[in-house]
Amino acid sequence: MRLLLPLLLISSVALAQAPALRTPPPPAIPREFRATWAASVGNIDWPVQAGASVAQQQADLKALLDMAVRVRLNVVILQVRPSADALYASTLEPWSEYLTGRMGQPPNPRWDPLQFACDEAHARGLELHAWINPFRARYFKTLSNPSPDHVVKRHPDWVLPYGNLLWLDPGNPAVREHVLQVAIDIVQRYDVDGFHVDDYFYPYPVRSPDGGWLNFPDVKSYGRYRRDGGRMDQGDWRRDCVNQFVESLYARIHRAKPWVKVGVSPFGIWRPGYPPGTKGLDQYLLLYSDARLWLNQGWCDYIAPQLYWPVNSREQGFYGLVRWWEQENTKGRLLTPGLNSAKIGDDRRVGDILDQIRIARSNGAEGEIFWNAASLQRNFGGLANLLPQDLFSQPALVPPTPWLKVETPEAPTIKEEAASPTLLNLSWSLATNAPTRVVVMQQRLGVQWRSEILPATVRRLSLDRRRGQVIPEEVRLVPISRTGVEGPPAVWPAQ
């Protein structure tokens, strides 16, 4: 025993000095807002055909969502109110003609496309954002006459003609309040992850016969403002009307549901000369949209300036515009520029879109939105194949929005069933203190980690060595809140 003790001590020292085989920590999951717009107006993206059977429209919507998963997107922005109408059950506005072929006609058999879209998107681990056009009353591609409950019939005094469209007057407080009520109705009744408005506040200008800009015919509402003591000129007053709407929309949606992200997609140029050398439409002057103010004030959770020009456009340089918008992002909101993949094969190569994603990533942007879903479904230039092979080779979580203060889910509870050397059967339940939108599952095989993002509806992992499946040494389940914040992980085997 006297001889053995020193040998044991030496052995212990030697073992202590030997380099330990370290288990690497699980890697961080990439974060990127990867989205597409799916437009209903004119049956651009979905519904594919107005008046098609309910079964066909549901199948088409599922195919669009399946495409999003295949391309490794994580957000679908679905247009549900294209022209003061509704692709959902509404008591405020009529059923859309782009759904059933005739305005005001409900689908038969009855279904709710927005509820269906939310359920199907969440079952695939996707976010679903409801997109409305706030002030367009009638599009030029109409399929039927207005129904008696449409705004042009119920409130003709709210409606103004301009160009080949009909518009709700943003200068009318009753109009703004109506649109806000429509927005809150959607947010309160549907489990949407975001609420989105596009660039149509005041209409894009139309030339008059003399070559100048045709003035928007809001003489009555502006005159009322002046008679009530207002002193702003017409341009500043119009911008103020839009500013009031955007600020109120942001505040009221978050009062209804603090976790719902508010997104806005303005024209890509704030004003010519910003940044220097930029030329194009002056949205501040002609669209009465002060998108820089909205971003500076934090009246959105993500902003998607429509940077729809080719990557090397001389007068609308993508690099300079991304940098300018990011420099204006003083509140740290998500910058997710819109990319025009629909123009692939027209005035740009597929490489333009890929280069724009790389430039955006390296200059402060946190994602991108593709215009439009059809360009991805039809695989213009092979883009839908190239993205998951290269830039989207890894799945990504939507970036967090921690300024939207909501409770973070606690760790899931894992249960092991039917344990054996050849089988692994895990099931889990999610915490009830706060909703979990998705779960990140990370499996460790030796020193390698494998990660995937699971819909919250997935609650099992079953592996069988006899089928050639590898059983990991460790499994971690990380709950992700509705605002993208990570909760504490659950770990198997328990530590």
Buried (B, 14 or more C-beta within 10 A) or exposed (E): EEEEEEEEEEEEEEEEEEEEEEEEEBEEBBBBBBBBBBBBBBBBBBBBEBBBEBEEBBEBBBEBBEBBBBBBBBBBBBBBBBBBBBBBBBEBBBBBBBBBBBBBBEBEEEBBBBBBBBBBBBBBBBBBBBBBBBBBBBBEEBBBEBBEBBBBBBBEEBBBEBBEBBBBBBBBBEBBEBBBEBBBBBBEBBBBBBBBBBBBBBBBBEEEEEEEEBEBEBEEBBEBBEEEEBEBEBEEBBBBBBBEBBBBBBEBBBEBBEBBBBBBBBBBBBBBEBBEEBEBBBBBBBBBBBBBBBBBBBBBBBBBBBBBBBBEBEEBBBBBBBBBBBEBBEEEBBBBBBBBBBBBEEEBEBEBBBBBBEBBBEBEBBBBBBBBBBBBBEBBBEBBEBBBEEBBEBBBBBBBBEEBEBBBBBBBEBEEEEEEEEBBBBBBEBBEEBBBBBBBBBBBEEEEBEBBBBBBEBBEBEBEEEEEEEBBEBBBBBBBBBBBBBBEBBBBEEE
